[in-house]
Every structure is written in structure tokens, then in C-alpha cells.
Amino acid sequence: MEAQRLRDVSTSLIRRMFEIVEKAKREGKDIISLTIGEPDFSTPVEVVEKAIRAMKSGYTHYTSNLGLEELRAAIAERYGVSKENVMITTGGSEALFNASLAFIEENSKVIIPSPTFLSYFTYAKICKARILEIKTHDNEFVPNVDKLSEMMGKDVSVIFLNYPNNPTGAVIDERSARAIAEIAMDYEAIVISDEIYDRIYYDKRPTTLADYENVVVINGFSKSLAMTGWRIGYVVAREDLINSMLKVHQVNGVCAPAFAQKAVAEVLLNGEFEKIVSRMVAEFRKRRDYVYGELRKLYWTVKPEGAFYMFLKVEENCLNFAEKLIDYGVAVTPGIAFGSGNEEFIRISYANSMENLKKAVERIKAYHESKTS
Ligand code: PLP
């Protein structure tokens, strides 16, 4: 029998969309998928070569639970903290799960902005917390600080933040982000600040909240180095908070792949990291400008300032829209995958070639015209 803690956790939406797309492909339809949650680029050769070298020289065993010293030190330097404040995890997801188990008290309240990355809802449910959603649709997809302040109480254990945001691309301004960290501090709540898209931004530079005592920063290299399959994430936090998360990590991720840690440490230390990221972001910027420029003519949205997503109000039930768009040859993610209030929204990911994006935009226009004519 499935344990009760999983009662409200569902995989049906993702499965349903996957099945719809697979069925269409089996029927020979040409589908362009704008559902992808990872860069479409291959992992840079600089990283691959270093990993092969590391494997050949024996980086194929456990590392310390906390991670390779050299990688922790390289990350710590970027944040101006000590390596004791950094723990390497098997991807950002493991870091999020560790932080959730470490800091979400059973029956406490957890504040989650909507729309946002669905996993936070799952973590809160597994931890048997009560979820308070703060809708951000009328505030450019970032939480209104006054509204959040009104929701606070001593029974709030955790606030999740994710900027640049999945699925909207919104970047919170520094003042609001800091105000939220401070409000949380007044109530002794932890902010889990998922900054995994921090390197993928366009004009508005994202802020890190790593300098707050009550903030656990989640990050990793899945997105910034296009290496989702390698599973390298990390947390930056106060040392005693790291120790709490270590209690989970030691039995959960245990350690991230040694050769992958070594390769990332080397590209961080020799400066290649910055070059790789700029290359990728320059490409994403072109796509963002194109897709935003075209689709904003059809649907309401907020200009994405980071990540590689855009959230569109399609004025139609999102499941219907997504299913019907398959007939036009485009797959998108229905908004209900990102919290409540998103029933008429869809997410598109522009982590796809310009050629495919152009075709997809034409197909979306054709569907839009079929509805309005
Ligand atoms: N956080 C956000 C907001 C994400 O969108 C994702 C992946 O899509 C993750 C975390 C997980 O990343 P990782 O592959 O490092 O587990």
C-alpha cells in the first residue's frame, strides 16, 4: 500500500501530456516540442573532456558526502563564503528535497508563489505541510511583498522562491527579494531560494540571497552548463543548516558523481565556465527576442528576463489548448502544472533551435487564427 504521505502527489498530468505527444508521434505527426525543461545544447566539450580525463584518473568512487573540496572551494569563492557553507548534491532536485525534509515541519505552513516549479508543491506535500499559494499574476509574476507579509505567521516554516522563474522567466528585483528574506527572518522561517537559472538572464541581473542567515540557496550546473544528466547541484547556507541537510543527504544523494564534480571544478577554476555561459545565453537571447516578439501579439504575457520559458495567457482551458495544439504540430505544457490560477495559461520553452521555433510560431499562429476567424 502506498504511504499516506503520497496521497496528494500525482504524476498524472505529466503522464497524460507525454502520452498525448507519444501517440501523435506514433501516428507519424511532426511535433515540435516546446515542453523541454533543459538547454537543447550538448554538454560543452570542455566539460566532457575534463570528465573523461577525471574518470581515467580514478574519479569513479565516492567523494566525501559534502563533495570534492576543490569544487566546494570554487563555489564558495563565487559567493564570498567559506567552503563549510557549501555542500554538493546530486542535482538541484536532491538539494531541494534535502532542504525540504530538513526545514519543513509537519503541519507547518509553506508559502509557494504561483506560478512556479511544480516540485515545491510535491516536497511540501511529502513533508505534510499546509500549502499557502501566493498568486503573482497581477504583479509581473513576482510575489507582492505586502501580500506575503500578511500571510506570514509563526507557523510558516518555509518560503520557496525561484528567480529567474520556471515557468515565467520573471526575475524578482533585489529590493523585494531582500524584503522577503527579512520578513521570513522576523518569523524565524527559512527561505529556500532556488537560483538554478541565475546565469541565464538577459537585461535584469538576478540577485542571490546567499548572504542571509535564514536562506538556503539551491543551485547547480544542470542548466548553466547544459548537463542535466550529470547530476551536479549544490546548496549554500549557514554551516548549521548545511549540517541539518547533511543528515538527509548522507542517506539520499550520498555524493554526486566524482568525475562530474571534478570536471565542473576545473571549468570554474580556469574561467571556461563564464565563456560557455555567455555563448549559451547569447543564443537564448535571440530566441527569447523572437518568440516573445511574435507571441505577445497573440497572447498576454510578461517579458521573460531569465531562464528559457515564457508563460502565456491563452484565454482557453490549458488542457484543451495543449491537446488541440498537438493537431497543429506543437507540444506545450499546460499551466496547471505550475500551481493554481494557471488554468488558462501554458508554458513554452524556447530551448529549441531557431528553425523549430519559427515553425512552431507559425503553427501557433495558425491555431490562433482558426479560433478567431
Ligand atoms: N529548480 C527548478 C526551478 C527547475 O526548473 C529544475 C529543473 O527543471 C530544477 C530545480 C532541477 O534541476 P536539477 O536537474 O539540477 O535537479
Boltz pocket constraint, residues with backbone or C-beta under 6 A from the ligand:
constraints:
  - pocket:
      binder: B
      contacts: [[A, 37], [A, 90], [A, 91], [A, 92], [A, 93], [A, 94], [A, 117], [A, 162], [A, 164], [A, 166], [A, 194], [A, 196], [A, 219], [A, 220], [A, 221], [A, 222], [A, 228], [A, 232], [A, 233]]
      max_distance: 6.0
